[in-house]
Amino acid sequence: MHELSLAENLLQIIEDAAHEQQFTQVKTVFLEIGQLACVELEPLRFYFEIVSQDSVARQAKLEIIEIAGQALCTQCQQCFPIASYHQACSHCGSHAHEITQGKGMRIIELEVE
């Protein structure tokens, strides 16, 4: 259910940008979401459509770019792809790693009028 609050936060960021940059309508929101961000994409789309109905983003399309997870093993210093936080290093089997990519969410571009 946190996708509702994410959609509300996205809309707030968009409305703040509209106020600052003086645009009146958003056509497309380009959004990066990491595979490790624990965001369900379809509920996010659904809630965004609902919360944006009476806003500058009322007709906006969400273009979601998924970012693969990646980690740096603190034992062998190798980077490896990771699909969950508890995954072992594919090089040495260690569970000691730092996530370097794929856990965030950010707006990368707004297509506006």
Secondary structure, 3 states (H helix, E strand, C coil): CHHHHHHHHHHHHHHHHHHHHCCCCEEEEEEEEECCCCCCHHHHHHHHHHHCCCCCCCCCEEEEEEECCEEEECCCCCEEECCCCCCCCCCCCCCCEEEEECCCEEEEEEEEC
